[in-house]
Amino acid sequence: MEHRSLGNTGLKVSRLCMGTMQFGWSVDQADTDRILSAGFDAGINFIDTADYYSRWIEGNPGGVAETYIGDWMRKSGIPRDRLVIATKVGREMGDEPNERGLGRVHILDSVEASLRRLRCDYVDLYQTHCTDEATPVEETLRAFDDLVRQGKVRHIGASNIKAWQLMHALWVSDRDRLVRFDTLQPQYSLAWRREFEEQLRDVCRTFGLGVISYSALAGGFLTGKYRKGQPLPPSKRAQGRRRFISDRNFALLEAMDGIAAARGTTLSKLAIAWVLADPVITCPIIGPASLEQLRDNLGALELHLSAEDMAALNQASDWNT
């Protein structure tokens, strides 16, 4: 497994990051343990989670994925310094006003809760899960700066943020001599390019941010399970894929079918390999729900796309035409 520098942090992370949104949602503790162990054995040292996972499920209080990871680390006996653990803060964790957002109170309470669940003394990367229009970025960064000084957080990052908001945060960090965002976690795939490519890519390249992209498979759309003229399955997860339903993206699937057939590979490997080929992306996040899916995702590391393949995929997914 190749490892790359995570922006300017000095951390070395695997070319694939293990996503954990599925743990405690569609994957139980036993299967979580098997997936995490197999991923580690394959060289994945980078795990991304969030305190919010999986609070959207009725009866789920959130924090379940973090708890699963902490229990796995305890049982596996893997030394803490062999793993790079990232988690997030900002989404609602309760019904009270101060149980959400990026204010100082919620951040300081949330990091302690995450550390308890993860059974860790520190997290390597603490990320904003979303933006918070009600809280000045100065307050958020000051709280993060204090956590870094205390040793509870090593580095900070942002997720789901607009380019101007990211630039403003970087400027405030420079102005006030506070810790700065070293990473960005954007949604990025063949089916969802514009959001990252239009402005965020240049910000990350110019200021040396590590990029941990998520949803390389567009929530499963790029595996080929959703096809033109076929109704979506009657599940909430499938209904969430409506954003990808378009004639352009169905044409993209047809182009991917041809390349995958010629290369003797799967659509999912092809989609991940395309993200891996982008030099600005440090590592895409994968979210396998089974060992079979993990093996397929790992296979993308061995799939080296030709210039012709890349040109065809770029043309089929071009948002600027």
RAQUIKA-V195108 format. One record per pair of residues at least 24 apart in sequence whose C-alpha atoms are under 10 Angstrom apart, sorted by the first residue. I is the first residue (numbers start at 1). GAP is how many residues later the second one is. D is the distance in Angstrom with one decimal. If there is no record, write none. Layout:
((I	GAP	D) (I	GAP	D))
This chain:
((1	40	9.9) (1	41	6.9) (1	42	5.2) (1	43	7.3) (1	44	9.6) (1	297	9.4) (1	300	8.3) (2	41	8.1) (2	42	9.3) (2	299	9.0) (3	40	8.8) (3	41	8.9) (3	42	9.0) (3	43	9.8) (3	279	9.2) (3	280	9.2) (4	206	9.6) (4	278	6.7) (4	279	8.2) (5	205	7.8) (5	277	7.5) (5	278	9.9) (6	176	8.1) (6	177	7.5) (6	202	9.2) (6	203	7.7) (6	204	4.9) (6	205	7.7) (6	206	8.7) (6	275	9.7) (6	276	6.5) (6	277	8.7) (7	174	9.9) (7	175	6.2) (7	176	6.5) (7	177	9.4) (7	197	8.8) (7	198	9.4) (7	200	8.9) (7	201	5.5) (7	202	4.6) (7	203	3.7) (7	204	7.5) (7	205	9.9) (7	273	9.8) (7	274	9.9) (7	275	7.7) (8	147	9.9) (8	174	6.5) (8	175	8.7) (8	199	9.1) (8	200	6.3) (8	201	6.7) (8	202	7.3) (9	115	9.7) (9	116	9.6) (9	145	8.8) (9	146	7.0) (9	147	9.4) (9	173	6.7) (9	174	8.8) (9	199	9.7) (9	200	8.9) (9	201	8.4) (11	73	8.0) (11	113	8.7) (11	114	10.0) (11	143	9.9) (11	144	9.6) (12	33	8.8) (12	34	8.9) (12	71	9.9) (12	72	8.5) (13	30	9.6) (13	31	7.8) (13	32	6.3) (13	33	5.8) (13	34	9.4) (13	70	8.7) (13	71	7.1) (13	269	8.3) (13	270	8.0) (14	26	9.8) (14	28	9.9) (14	29	6.8) (14	30	5.3) (14	31	5.8) (14	32	6.1) (14	33	9.6) (14	70	9.3) (14	268	8.7) (14	269	7.2) (14	270	9.7) (15	28	9.0) (15	29	7.7) (15	30	9.3) (15	31	8.8) (15	197	9.8) (15	261	7.8) (15	266	9.3) (15	267	6.8) (15	268	4.8) (15	269	7.3) (15	270	9.1) (15	283	9.8) (15	286	8.1) (16	27	8.9) (16	28	6.4) (16	29	8.7) (16	30	7.5) (16	31	9.3) (16	196	9.1) (16	197	10.0) (16	256	9.5) (16	260	8.6) (16	266	8.6) (16	267	5.2) (16	268	5.6) (16	269	6.0) (16	270	6.8) (16	281	8.8) (16	282	8.0) (16	284	9.6) (16	285	8.4) (17	27	6.6) (17	28	7.5) (17	29	5.0) (17	30	5.8) (17	31	6.8) (17	67	9.6) (17	68	10.0) (17	69	9.9) (17	195	7.8) (17	196	9.2) (17	197	9.3) (17	265	9.5) (17	266	6.2) (17	267	6.1) (17	268	4.6) (17	269	6.2) (17	270	8.7) (18	26	7.1) (18	27	8.2) (18	28	6.2) (18	29	4.7) (18	30	6.0) (18	31	8.6) (18	67	9.9) (18	265	9.9) (18	266	8.8) (18	267	5.8) (18	268	5.5) (18	269	6.4) (18	270	8.1) (18	276	9.5) (19	27	8.8) (19	28	6.2) (19	29	5.1) (19	30	6.4) (19	31	9.6) (19	46	9.9) (19	67	9.8) (19	195	8.3) (19	196	9.5) (19	265	9.2) (19	266	5.4) (19	267	5.3) (19	268	4.7) (19	269	7.8) (19	270	10.0) (20	27	7.5) (20	28	6.4) (20	29	5.4) (20	30	8.2) (20	33	8.0) (20	34	9.6) (20	44	9.9) (20	45	6.4) (20	46	8.5) (20	48	9.4) (20	49	8.7) (20	265	9.2) (20	266	8.5) (20	267	6.2) (20	268	8.4) (20	269	9.1) (21	27	8.7) (21	28	6.7) (21	29	7.8) (21	31	8.9) (21	32	5.7) (21	33	6.8) (21	43	9.5) (21	44	6.9) (21	45	9.7) (21	265	9.9) (21	266	7.1) (21	267	9.6) (21	268	9.6) (22	27	9.9) (22	31	8.1) (22	32	7.9) (22	43	7.9) (22	265	6.8) (22	266	7.8) (22	267	6.5) (23	26	9.4) (23	30	7.9) (23	31	7.9) (23	41	7.4) (23	42	5.2) (23	43	8.7) (23	44	9.6) (23	45	7.3) (23	46	8.8) (23	264	9.1) (23	265	9.5) (23	266	7.9) (24	29	7.7) (24	30	6.5) (24	31	9.7) (24	33	9.5) (24	36	8.7) (24	38	9.2) (24	39	9.0) (24	40	5.7) (24	41	5.7) (24	42	9.3) (24	43	9.1) (24	44	7.6) (25	28	8.0) (25	29	6.1) (25	30	9.1) (25	31	9.2) (25	32	7.4) (25	35	8.9) (25	39	8.6) (25	40	8.5) (25	264	9.7) (26	28	9.7) (26	263	7.1) (26	264	9.8) (27	38	9.7) (27	261	9.3) (27	262	6.1) (27	263	8.0) (28	36	10.0) (28	37	9.6) (28	40	8.6) (28	261	9.5) (29	35	9.5) (29	36	9.0) (29	38	9.3) (29	39	6.0) (29	40	8.9) (29	42	8.7) (29	43	8.4) (30	38	9.2) (30	42	9.2) (31	258	8.1) (31	259	7.2) (31	260	8.4) (32	33	9.0) (32	36	7.2) (32	37	8.0) (32	40	8.0) (32	256	9.6) (32	257	8.2) (32	258	8.5) (32	259	9.7) (33	35	7.9) (33	36	8.0) (33	38	8.6) (33	39	5.7) (33	40	8.9) (33	42	8.9) (33	43	8.5) (34	38	9.2) (34	256	8.6) (34	257	7.5) (35	252	9.9) (35	253	7.7) (35	254	7.8) (35	255	6.7) (35	256	5.9) (35	257	9.5) (35	258	9.5) (35	259	7.3) (35	260	9.9) (36	33	8.3) (36	36	7.8) (36	37	9.2) (36	40	9.6) (36	252	9.8) (36	255	9.5) (36	258	9.6) (37	35	8.4) (37	36	9.3) (37	39	7.7) (37	41	9.6) (38	253	7.6) (38	256	8.3) (38	257	9.0) (39	249	9.8) (39	252	9.0) (39	255	7.4) (39	256	8.9) (39	259	8.7) (40	38	9.3) (40	42	9.6) (40	43	8.9) (42	252	9.9) (42	253	9.4) (42	256	8.2) (43	255	9.9) (44	39	8.6) (44	40	9.5) (44	254	9.6) (45	36	9.7) (45	37	6.7) (45	38	4.9) (45	39	6.0) (45	40	8.4) (46	36	9.2) (46	37	6.1) (46	38	4.7) (46	39	6.1) (46	40	7.7) (46	78	9.7) (46	237	9.4) (46	239	9.3) (47	36	7.6) (47	37	6.3) (47	38	5.1) (47	39	6.1) (47	40	8.4) (47	238	8.7) (47	239	9.8) (48	36	8.5) (48	37	6.2) (48	38	4.7) (48	39	5.8) (48	40	8.5) (48	77	8.9) (48	78	9.8) (48	79	9.9) (48	164	9.2) (48	237	7.8) (48	238	9.6) (48	239	9.8) (49	36	7.9) (49	37	6.1) (49	38	4.6) (49	39	6.7) (49	40	10.0) (49	77	9.9) (49	78	9.8) (50	36	7.8) (50	37	4.5) (50	38	4.4) (50	39	6.7) (50	40	9.3) (50	41	9.1) (50	64	8.4) (50	76	9.2) (50	77	8.7) (50	78	9.5) (50	79	7.7) (51	36	6.9) (51	37	6.2) (51	38	6.4) (51	39	8.7) (51	40	8.1) (51	41	9.4) (51	42	7.8) (51	59	7.8) (51	60	8.9) (51	62	8.3) (51	63	6.4) (51	66	9.1) (51	78	9.3) (52	35	9.5) (52	36	7.9) (52	37	7.7) (52	38	8.4) (52	39	6.2) (52	40	7.2) (52	41	6.5) (52	77	8.9) (53	35	9.8) (53	38	9.7) (53	40	9.8) (55	36	9.5) (55	37	8.6) (55	38	7.6) (55	39	9.4) (61	32	7.4) (61	33	8.0) (62	29	10.0) (62	30	9.2) (62	31	6.7) (62	32	9.1) (63	30	8.8) (63	50	8.5) (63	51	7.3) (63	54	7.1) (63	55	9.2) (64	53	8.2) (64	54	9.9) (65	52	8.9) (65	53	9.0) (66	47	9.7) (66	48	6.9) (66	49	8.7) (66	50	9.0) (66	51	5.6) (66	52	5.4) (66	53	9.0) (67	47	8.5) (67	48	9.6) (67	49	8.4) (67	50	4.6) (67	51	5.7) (67	52	8.1) (68	49	8.2) (68	50	7.9) (69	48	8.2) (69	49	6.2) (69	50	8.7) (70	44	9.7) (70	45	8.9) (70	46	8.4) (70	47	6.0) (70	48	3.9) (70	49	5.2) (70	50	7.6) (71	46	8.3) (71	47	7.5) (71	48	7.7) (72	46	9.3) (72	47	10.0) (73	45	8.3) (73	46	8.2) (73	47	9.5) (74	44	9.3) (74	45	7.8) (74	46	9.9) (80	39	10.0) (80	40	8.0) (80	41	9.5) (80	42	9.7) (81	43	9.7) (83	40	10.0) (83	41	8.8) (84	39	7.8) (84	40	5.8) (84	41	7.8) (85	33	9.1) (85	35	9.4) (85	37	8.8) (85	38	5.7) (85	39	5.4) (85	40	6.5) (85	41	8.7) (86	36	9.9) (86	37	6.2) (86	38	5.9) (86	39	4.5) (86	40	5.8) (86	41	7.4) (86	67	9.6) (86	68	9.9) (86	69	9.3) (86	70	9.1) (86	71	9.2) (87	24	9.1) (87	27	7.9) (87	28	9.7) (87	31	9.6) (87	36	7.3) (87	37	8.5) (87	38	6.5) (87	39	5.4) (87	40	6.2) (87	41	8.8) (87	42	8.7) (87	69	9.7) (87	70	9.6) (88	26	8.9) (88	37	8.3) (88	38	5.6) (88	39	4.5) (88	40	5.5) (88	41	5.3) (88	42	9.0) (88	68	9.5) (88	69	8.8) (88	70	8.7) (88	71	8.5) (89	25	9.1) (89	37	7.5) (89	38	6.3) (89	39	5.2) (89	40	5.4) (89	41	8.0) (89	69	9.8) (89	70	9.9) (90	37	8.7) (90	38	5.9) (90	39	5.3) (90	40	6.0) (90	41	7.6) (90	42	7.7) (91	37	8.8) (91	38	6.5) (91	39	7.0) (91	40	9.3) (91	41	9.4) (100	32	9.2) (101	27	9.0) (101	28	9.1) (101	29	8.1) (101	30	7.8) (101	31	5.7) (101	32	8.8) (101	33	8.1) (101	34	7.7) (101	39	9.5) (102	26	7.4) (102	27	9.1) (102	28	8.5) (102	29	7.6) (102	30	6.0) (102	31	9.1) (102	32	8.5) (102	33	6.4) (102	34	8.7) (102	35	8.3) (102	37	8.1) (102	38	5.7) (102	39	9.2) (102	41	9.1) (102	42	9.9) (103	29	8.3) (103	31	8.5) (103	32	5.9) (103	33	8.2) (103	34	8.9) (103	35	9.8) (103	36	6.5) (103	37	5.9) (103	38	9.6) (103	39	9.9) (103	40	8.1) (104	31	9.0) (104	35	6.4) (104	36	6.2) (104	37	9.0) (104	38	8.0) (104	39	5.5) (104	40	8.5) (105	35	9.8) (105	38	8.7) (106	34	9.9) (106	37	9.8) (107	33	7.9) (107	36	7.0) (107	37	7.9) (107	40	9.4) (108	35	7.2) (108	36	8.6) (108	38	9.4) (108	39	8.0) (111	33	9.9) (111	36	8.7) (111	41	8.1) (111	42	8.6) (112	40	8.7) (115	37	8.4) (115	38	9.9) (120	32	9.1) (121	30	8.3) (121	31	6.3) (121	32	8.9) (122	25	9.4) (122	26	9.4) (122	28	9.5) (122	29	6.7) (122	30	4.3) (122	31	5.4) (122	32	7.3) (123	25	9.8) (123	28	8.9) (123	29	6.4) (123	30	5.1) (123	31	6.4) (123	32	8.2) (123	33	9.6) (124	24	9.8) (124	27	9.7) (124	28	8.5) (124	29	5.9) (124	30	4.8) (124	31	6.0) (124	32	8.2) (125	27	9.9) (125	28	6.5) (125	29	6.1) (125	30	4.8) (125	31	5.2) (125	32	6.7) (125	33	9.9) (125	56	9.8) (125	57	9.0) (125	58	8.6) (126	26	9.5) (126	27	6.4) (126	28	7.8) (126	29	6.4) (126	30	4.7) (126	31	6.1) (126	32	8.4) (126	55	9.5) (126	57	9.7) (127	28	8.6) (127	29	5.5) (127	30	4.4) (127	31	5.0) (127	32	6.6) (127	54	8.4) (127	55	9.6) (127	56	8.3) (127	57	8.5) (127	58	8.5) (128	28	8.1) (128	29	6.5) (128	30	4.8) (128	31	5.7) (128	32	8.2) (128	33	8.8) (128	53	9.5) (128	56	9.5) (128	57	9.4) (129	28	9.1) (129	29	6.8) (129	30	5.2) (129	31	6.7) (129	32	8.8) (129	56	8.9) (130	28	7.6) (130	29	5.9) (130	30	5.4) (130	31	6.6) (131	27	8.6) (131	28	8.1) (131	29	7.1) (131	30	6.3) (131	31	8.8) (131	34	8.6) (131	35	10.0) (132	29	9.9) (136	33	9.9) (137	28	9.0) (137	31	8.4) (137	32	6.5) (137	33	10.0) (137	35	7.8) (137	36	9.4) (138	31	8.0) (138	34	6.8) (138	35	8.1) (138	38	8.4) (138	40	8.9) (140	29	9.6) (141	28	8.0) (141	29	9.8) (141	31	8.4) (141	32	7.3) (141	35	9.5) (141	37	6.7) (141	38	6.9) (141	39	7.5) (141	40	8.8) (142	31	9.0) (142	34	9.1) (142	35	9.7) (142	36	6.7) (142	37	8.0) (143	35	9.6) (143	36	9.7) (144	34	8.5) (144	35	7.2) (144	36	8.8) (144	37	9.7) (145	28	9.4) (145	32	9.3) (145	33	5.9) (145	34	5.2) (145	35	8.3) (146	32	9.1) (146	33	8.9) (147	32	9.8) (148	30	9.9) (148	31	7.7) (149	30	9.3) (155	24	8.0) (155	25	8.2) (155	26	7.6) (155	27	6.9) (155	28	8.6) (156	24	6.8) (156	25	5.2) (156	26	6.0) (156	27	7.0) (156	28	9.3) (157	24	4.6) (157	25	5.4) (157	26	4.4) (157	27	5.7) (157	28	7.6) (157	52	8.8) (157	53	8.8) (157	54	9.5) (157	55	9.7) (158	24	8.1) (158	25	6.3) (158	26	5.0) (158	27	6.2) (158	28	8.6) (158	53	9.9) (159	24	8.4) (159	25	5.6) (159	26	4.5) (159	27	5.9) (159	28	8.7) (159	52	9.9) (159	53	9.1) (159	54	9.3) (159	55	9.8) (160	24	8.2) (160	25	6.7) (160	26	5.7) (160	27	7.5) (160	35	9.7) (160	36	10.0) (161	24	8.5) (161	25	7.7) (161	34	9.9) (161	35	9.9) (161	39	8.9) (162	24	9.5) (162	33	8.5) (162	34	9.0) (162	37	8.5) (162	38	7.3) (163	32	9.4) (163	33	8.8) (163	35	9.1) (163	36	6.0) (163	37	5.1) (163	38	8.8) (163	39	9.1) (163	40	7.1) (163	41	9.4) (164	35	8.8) (164	36	8.7) (164	39	9.3) (166	34	8.4) (166	37	8.2) (166	38	9.5) (167	33	9.4) (167	36	7.4) (167	37	9.8) (167	40	9.5) (170	37	8.9) (180	29	10.0) (181	26	10.0) (181	28	7.6) (181	29	9.5) (182	25	8.8) (182	26	7.6) (182	27	5.0) (182	28	6.3) (182	29	8.9) (183	25	8.5) (183	26	4.8) (183	27	4.5) (183	28	5.7) (183	29	7.2) (183	99	9.5) (184	25	6.6) (184	26	6.3) (184	27	5.0) (184	28	6.2) (184	29	7.8) (184	97	9.8) (184	98	10.0) (185	25	8.6) (185	26	5.9) (185	27	4.8) (185	28	5.2) (185	29	6.8) (185	96	9.9) (185	98	10.0) (185	99	9.2) (185	100	9.2) (186	25	7.5) (186	26	7.0) (186	27	5.1) (186	28	6.2) (186	29	8.8) (186	98	9.8) (187	25	8.9) (187	26	5.7) (187	27	4.9) (187	28	5.9) (187	29	7.7) (187	31	8.5) (187	97	9.6) (187	98	9.8) (188	24	9.4) (188	25	5.7) (188	26	6.1) (188	27	6.3) (188	28	6.0) (188	29	8.9) (188	30	8.0) (188	87	7.9) (188	93	9.6) (188	96	8.6) (189	24	8.4) (189	25	8.0) (189	26	6.6) (189	27	4.6) (189	28	6.6) (189	29	6.3) (189	30	9.8) (189	33	8.8) (189	82	7.2) (189	83	8.1) (189	85	8.3) (189	86	6.8) (189	95	9.5) (189	128	9.2) (190	25	9.9) (190	26	7.5) (190	27	8.1) (190	28	8.0) (190	32	8.1) (190	59	8.7) (190	62	8.2) (190	63	9.7) (190	80	9.9) (190	81	6.8) (190	82	9.1) (190	84	7.7) (190	85	7.9) (190	123	7.7) (190	124	7.9) (190	126	8.7) (190	127	5.8) (190	128	8.5) (190	129	9.7) (191	24	9.7) (191	25	8.6) (191	26	8.3) (191	27	6.5) (191	30	8.4) (191	31	7.6) (191	52	9.5) (191	53	6.6) (191	54	9.4) (191	55	9.7) (191	57	8.8) (191	58	6.2) (191	59	9.5) (191	61	7.9) (191	62	9.3) (191	80	9.3) (191	125	9.6) (191	126	6.5) (191	127	9.1) (191	128	9.0) (192	24	8.8) (192	25	9.7) (192	26	7.3) (192	51	9.3) (192	52	7.8) (192	57	9.4) (192	125	8.4) (192	126	9.7) (192	127	8.5) (193	121	9.9) (193	124	7.8) (193	125	7.9) (193	126	7.0) (193	127	9.8) (194	123	9.9) (194	124	8.6) (194	125	6.2) (194	126	8.1) (195	124	9.9) (197	122	9.6) (198	121	9.6) (198	122	9.3) (201	79	7.3) (201	80	9.0) (202	78	9.1) (204	76	7.7) (204	77	9.4) (205	74	9.5) (205	75	6.5) (205	76	9.5) (208	72	9.2) (209	71	8.9) (209	72	9.6) (209	73	9.1) (210	70	7.9) (210	71	7.2) (210	72	5.7) (210	73	8.5) (211	68	9.9) (211	69	6.9) (211	70	5.0) (211	71	5.1) (211	72	6.8) (211	73	8.1) (212	68	9.7) (212	69	6.6) (212	70	6.0) (212	71	5.3) (212	72	5.5) (212	73	6.6) (213	62	8.5) (213	63	10.0) (213	68	7.0) (213	69	8.1) (213	70	6.7) (213	71	4.7) (213	72	6.0) (213	73	9.3) (214	61	9.9) (214	69	9.0) (214	70	5.9) (214	71	5.0) (214	72	7.3) (214	73	9.0) (215	57	9.4) (215	69	8.0) (215	70	7.0) (215	71	7.4) (215	72	8.3) (216	52	8.5) (216	53	9.9) (216	54	10.0) (216	55	6.4) (216	56	5.8) (216	57	9.3) (216	58	8.9) (216	59	7.0) (216	60	9.6) (216	68	6.8) (216	69	7.3) (216	70	7.4) (216	71	9.5) (217	50	8.9) (217	51	6.4) (217	52	9.1) (217	53	9.5) (217	54	6.2) (217	55	7.0) (217	58	9.9) (217	68	9.8) (217	69	8.5) (217	70	9.4) (218	25	9.4) (218	26	7.5) (218	50	9.9) (218	53	9.1) (219	25	9.0) (219	68	9.5) (220	48	8.3) (221	24	8.6) (221	28	9.1) (221	29	9.6) (221	32	8.9) (221	46	9.8) (221	47	9.3) (222	27	9.0) (222	28	9.5) (222	30	9.0) (222	31	7.0) (222	34	8.8) (222	44	9.9) (222	45	6.4) (222	46	6.3) (222	47	9.6) (222	48	9.0) (222	49	6.8) (222	50	9.5) (223	30	8.8) (223	33	9.8) (223	43	7.7) (223	44	5.2) (223	45	4.9) (223	46	8.6) (223	47	9.2) (223	48	8.2) (224	26	9.4) (224	29	6.9) (224	30	9.3) (224	32	9.2) (224	33	8.6) (224	42	9.3) (224	43	6.8) (224	44	8.2) (225	42	10.0) (226	24	8.8) (226	27	9.4) (227	26	8.4) (227	27	9.7) (228	25	9.6) (248	68	7.8) (248	69	7.5) (248	70	9.2) (248	71	9.2) (249	67	8.2) (249	68	7.2) (250	66	9.8) (251	65	7.1) (251	66	8.7) (252	60	9.6) (252	61	7.6) (252	62	9.5) (252	63	9.0) (252	64	5.2) (252	65	6.1) (252	66	9.5) (253	60	9.7) (253	63	8.8) (253	64	9.5) (254	62	9.2) (255	54	9.9) (255	57	7.6) (255	58	7.2) (255	60	9.6) (255	61	6.8) (255	62	9.4) (256	53	9.3) (256	56	8.8) (256	57	7.2) (256	60	8.7) (259	46	9.7) (259	49	9.9) (259	50	7.0) (259	51	10.0) (259	53	8.6) (259	54	8.7) (260	49	9.7) (263	40	8.9) (263	42	9.2) (263	46	9.7) (265	31	9.5) (265	34	9.0) (265	35	9.1) (265	38	8.4) (266	30	8.1) (266	31	9.7) (266	33	9.4) (266	34	9.1) (267	29	10.0) (267	33	10.0) (268	25	9.3) (268	28	7.5) (268	29	7.1) (268	31	9.5) (268	32	8.0) (269	26	10.0) (269	27	6.5) (269	28	6.0) (269	29	8.1) (269	30	6.4) (269	31	4.5) (269	32	8.3) (269	33	9.2) (269	34	7.4) (270	27	9.5) (270	29	9.4) (270	30	6.7) (270	31	10.0) (270	33	7.5) (270	34	9.3) (270	35	8.3) (270	39	9.7) (270	43	9.6) (271	26	9.7) (271	29	8.3) (271	42	9.3) (272	25	7.3) (272	26	9.3) (272	27	9.3) (272	28	6.0) (272	29	8.4) (272	31	9.2) (273	24	9.1) (273	25	9.8) (273	26	8.9) (273	27	5.1) (273	28	6.7) (273	29	8.4) (273	30	6.2) (273	31	7.1) (273	32	7.2) (273	37	9.9) (274	26	8.8) (274	29	9.2) (274	30	8.8) (274	31	7.4) (274	35	9.2) (274	36	7.2) (274	39	8.1) (274	40	9.1) (275	25	9.8) (276	24	8.3) (276	25	7.8) (276	27	9.6) (276	28	9.2) (276	29	9.9) (277	24	9.8) (277	26	9.8) (277	27	8.0) (277	28	7.8) (277	33	8.7))
